[in-house]
Each structure stands twice: as C-alpha cells, then as structure tokens.
Amino acid sequence: MLRRPNKPLANIYKALPAAALLSLLGCSTAPSERNPYYADDRPPAQRHLDLGAISDAVPKVEPVTRAGNKNPYTVLNKTYHLLDDNAGYKERGVASWYGTKFHGKKTANGETYDMFAMTAAHKTLRIPAYVKVTNLDNGRQVIVRVNDRGPFLHDRIIDLSYAAAKKLDIADRGTGRVEVEAIDPVAFHQPAKEPAQAALAGDYLQVGAFASVDSARAMKLRVQQHTQYPVVVQNLSDTQVSLYKVLIGPVSTPADQQWLRRLLNEREKLSPFLVQY
C-alpha cells in the first residue's frame, strides 16, 4: 500500500480500472519487522473472532466477470497474463492479508471487500474463483473465494482476507507459507464416495449431522485441519430424509478421544461425542 504514488506509478495507475487500482494499493507494500501489517493498514480493533462461526466459502459455478479480468494487464512495469483455465492450478509460496484500510472498499471485480468474509486476491486466476489454501507450517486449511487482484510485490502468491488469515493462524505474523489449489465447483458438488454405514467399525467422534451434503463437506474440511485421523461423511439419507453425519475415526484410545474433543472445542467451538459401530 503506497502512501502516495510517484509520477511514473501514477501514470500506470491511470491505465487501471478504479477497482484494480484499489486492489493494487491494497496488496503492494510488504510488512516491516516492526510492523507486520501493511502500511497504514491494521487488523480490526477487536481482534478476537469466533472462528467457529465463520464458514469457509462454498464453491459454486459462477460466470467469469468482465470486471477484474483484463488480460493481459501491467502493474509496476510487470505484465501479467491470466490463466487460460483455473483447472489444475496449484502453487506454493507466501501469503499475506489485508484489513481495515480496505474494508468496505471495492474489489477488482466491483464487489465490496469484507475482511470478515472468506475471500482473497490473486494475480492470474480468472475471477471469481475458489481455492483451497493450506498453511504449510501447521496444516490448517481454508476455502476462499477469489474476487480481487494482487499481491504485486515480494513474490507473494495470494492476499487473504483478515478472517481467512486468522483461520490459518498467519494474521499476527502478517505472512505465512501456503499451498494454493484451485477448486472445480462442479467436482466439489458431485456425490461424495463415502463409506457406507456397514463399512464403519470402532469408536468415532461425531462432530455434526446435516441435511445438506455441502454443509457436511464444509464441516469435514474444518475438522481435517486439526487431526490426522480420517474424517468421513456418512450418508444416512433415504427417499424421504437427507442426513449426513461427519465422523472422526476410528479413534483408537480414550486419551486421543478426550484430546480431540478438547481441541475441537477450543479451536472450532464444537462438541464432539462418542459413537460406536
């Protein structure tokens, strides 16, 4: 975020749409050692978020918008070419985030930036897009909707909303090592090939039951970032009722069961309970 562009940069900015300019300014200045946030940007005054109440973005098929998808485009004397297709995109690098200074402002595709929503900015994905972001240092994962352009300096590969950065546990440091992978909304919503009830055996922790398979999958993604145990969606639907249970396990020891219950309660505000098959 540049406090005041010099004359050459101002000429570049004039060539950009207003929304893209705002995105550029929102993603262009690296945090310093003394200040881990962008210049003139900060987290919200109340930094505590109920992360359990903030759901990941749910991928859906959306048309590519005209706004925010100029191809190619040039920023800071560097030309960027959008991907021909988002499918198969996967990249590792550094993520950063942007907060209060841009909350309520327009994103590159003309939407309103909400630092408490699960969104992000990316340089070359066609937007809107959905990506899975994994913190390579702790294994946490989120799904975000990309609706903005940036970041443009220091080889960072994605700018996250404040909420997404908090869920990945990189907000306080300002940046973090991540893997970003594009999600195919069609494949995401195809019927899950989950184990049938008869295939389950042992002790499991149930963390939720849903009428929607999408809600069950979203819960599965939330839980997976906290455990190495398998997390399954059990389909108990029939012709009249849809029911999908989210189960962790089998969890072999009472000590692990107790530890997982405490961990998920502290980090996700969940109350898992034991079920046996």
N, C-alpha and C positions, 0 to 999 in steps of 0.2 A: 504494500500500500504506500504510494508515494504521496508525500505531503503536498508537493507542488511540482508538476512535471516541467522539465526544462523545455526549451523551444522545439528541439527535434522530436522529443516524445510527444509534445502537444500536437505536432503535425501528424504523427502516427495515430494519435487518439481521434483526431478529426475524421479519419477514414473508417473508424469503427462505429457500429451502431451504439446507441447510448447504453443498452443493456450489456453489450460485450465490454464496453469501456468500464462500466461499473464492476463487472466481473474481473477485469484485468487489475483494476485498482485494489480489488478485494483479495487478490492472490499473488501479489508481486513483491512484497518485502519480507525477507526472512526474519524470524525471531532472533534476537540477540541473546547473549549469555545472561545479561542482566534482566532482560525482559523476554520471556518465552513466547509472547504473543506478537501479532502483527503490530507495526507502528500505528499508534492511535486506536488500536482495537483491543477489546478486553472480553473476558467471559462475563456472563450476567452477574449482577451484584449478589444474587442468591445463587451460589454455585451448586448447592445440593439439588440433585434431580432424582425423582422417583423413577429410576431406570426401568423398573418392572412395569411401569405404566406407559412407557414409550415403546410401541411396537415397531419392528422393522418394516420397511417399505414392502408392500406385497406386489410382486411383479405382475404386470398386465400388458396386453398388447395395446400399444398406442402409436398413432401416426407420427412420423418424424416431422417436427415443426420447421417451418421456413426460418423463423427467428432462431438465431443461435447456431445455425448450421451453414454459414457461409463457407465455401470451400473453393480454393484454399483461402487462408487469411494470414495476415502478418502482424506480429506483435514484437516490439523491441528488436526490430531488424531480423527476426526469425520467422520463416514461413511454415505454417502448419497445414497438413493435409488430413482431412477427416478419413477415418477408416471406410473402406468400401462397404464393409459389413461388420457389425459388432460381434457376430458369432465367432466363438473361439478365442476372443481376446483374453489374455492372461498376462499379468506383468507384476514384477516385484520392484519395490522402491520405497521412497519416503513419502508419507502422508503428512499433511498439515491440516489446519482447520481455520475457519473464520467465524466471527461472533457478532458482538453488539453493534459495531460500527456499520454493519451491513444488514442487520435485522430489519425487515420491513422494506428493504430496497428491492429493485427489480433484478432478476437473474438474466442470464444471456438470452433465454427464450421467452422473456417477458413475464414470467411468473414472479411471485413475491417470495423473497428469501425469508425462511423461518428457521432460526438457529436451533429451535427445539424439535424440528422435523428431521426425518431421516433422509437427508439429501446430500449432494456432493457436486463438485465441479471437476471437469476433466477436459484435457486439451483436444483429444481427437475422436472420442466416441461420438457417434451420431445421437443427438438428444431429442426426446428423453430416452434414457436407458436405465437399466437396472444392473447393479453389480454386487457381488459378494466381496466384502473386504475382510481380510484376516490379519490380525495383529501377529506378526511372526515371533514376537517375544513372549506372548502369553497364550496364544491360541484362540483368543476371543474372535468372534465373527459377527458381522452385521450385514444386512442387506440395505442398500441405499438407492435412491432414485437420482440419477444424474440429470440436472437441469441447468447447469451453469458451465462457464468456460474458465480454465485456469488449472493449476497454478503455472506461472510462466518463468519462474526463476529457480535456480539452485537444484534443478533436476528433480523436483518433487513431482510425483505422478498423479496425485489426487488431493483435492481440498475437501475436507469433510465439514458438515455442519457441527456445531458445538455438541449437540446431543449424540451424534454418531461417534465423535471423538471421545466423549465421556464413556460411552458403552464399550469402546475399545481400550479405554484406560490410557489414552495418549493426550488428553486435554491439558493436564497440568504441565507436561513437558513441552507441549507445542507441536512436536512431531513424533513420528514413530515408523518403524519398519513394517511394511504391509505387503500382502499379495492382493491384487485386484483382479477379479474374474467376472467377465460378462455373463449375465443370466439370460437364457432364452425363455421368455414368458410362456410360450406355448408348451415347451417341455416341462417347465416348472409346474404347470397345472394339469399335466397328464396324470391319469390314475396311478397312484403310488403302488409299487410292487412291495407290499409289506407282508410280514409273516402272518399267516392265519393263526387264529387263537389256538388251534391244536398244536401248532409248532412251538408254542411258548412253554417253557418248563423252568421252575425255580422261583426265586424271590425277586420281585421287581418293585421299583418305586414308581407309583403313578403320579404324574405331575399335572395332568389335565384331561378333560374329556370335552369334546367339541362336536357340534352338529356340522361344522364345515371342515373339510379336509385341508383347506388353505390355512385356517386358524391352527389346526393341529400341526401342520408343517412349520408354521411360523414359530410355534412353541418349541418344536423339535430343534430348530436352529438356535433358539435362545439357550436351550439346555445343553446342547452339544459343546458349546464353548467352555463349559465348566467341568466336563468329565470325559474320561477315556472309555467309560462303559458304553456299550451300544445303546442308542436311543431309537425306539421303534414307534411307529404309528400303527396301532391295532385297529383294524376295520371291523366294527361290530354292526354295520348297517344291514338293514333288511329292506324289504319292499316298502315299508311304511315309515321307518325311522332311520335317520342318518346318525351314526355315532362313531367317533374316532377317539380312541384313548392314546395318550402319549405316555410311554413307559420307558424307564431306565433299567437296563439289566440284561441277564440276571446279575444281581449284586450279591456276591458270594458270602460276605461276612457281615454280622451285625454292626461291627465297628465301621465298615465302609458305608453301610446304610445310614448310620447316625451322622457320619461326617458329611455325606451328600445332602441329607436333609437340612443340616445346619447351614451348609454352604449355599444351597439354593434359596434358603430363606433369607440369608443375609444379602446375597447379591441380586436376587431376582424377585424377592418378596413372595416366593412360592411356598406351599405347604405340602410337600410330597408325603404320601402314605404308602405303607407296605401292602402289596397284593401278592398272592401266591398262586402258582399254576402247577 
